């Protein structure tokens, strides 16, 4: 306000100097400058012109000073974040926040429900015999008795048991892949996770069951060379077949055109096959050298948590890059 007062005093002095018929006095009560005319009968034209000019300058100075005061007040009291988001300012995606919050809630519900169901099933395997058991005894016998239940399921319906395990592994593996790609823990793409789980459930579990028994048929010998031969066959013929099936089926589930599927497969086939050679040969020395044939898929599915992360990342990165290329091409050619 000192700046305003100085500006007004300066204008008042200018008005008085412009015409001797005008005088100025300071109002101590209101803190204002009063300009009055000494003699209205002399030099009316000049004095009036000077007064108009002075009043105009006074208004301009007052406007500038008022704007400065308002800017200072805004700096001292900036708008709240809610006002900025409501007005669409700040360059953020505030409009998408409700959708993101809803996605997080849904994803958290899915994770909580699935986790609760799995933990409950694992811990209550002996609930019919819990009478008199301590918590330590429940936790102690749960792993052993769950393994016995798994072996019973393999005997009753081996294909369904392996399908369920592969479906869970491929779903969790895709979730891990999305987290590695930079997505927050509860902002995963549910449709993508569902597609990967469907492929694991419907195809990987059943096909792998028959493949391992087929592998035993074509390599029936007990010689030292059998394990390396199985590993080589697995990492050439079977890996090429399964990777192709995985990419093609995922592409169809994403409603991609056949030409895009062929192009994607050509782009990723060799890099993905060679990427598998950094992991699977070492794991399959145990698969074919130590693990019984009926238990191999369970061991492989444990390693699959690492491999599906790589596989899913390859598939979706390539798909997203194609979508980006198509979008950029559309923008460049309206």
KACOR-V509134 format. One record per helix or strand. SS is the DSSP state (a for helix, b for strand). FROM is the first residue (numbers start at 0). TO is the last residue. If there is no record, write none. Layout:
BEGIN
((SS;FROM;TO) (SS;FROM;TO))
END
This chain:
BEGIN
((a;1;17) (b;21;26) (b;31;36) (a;43;75) (a;80;85) (a;93;122) (a;126;128) (a;134;179) (a;189;217) (a;224;252) (a;257;275) (a;279;288) (a;292;331))
END
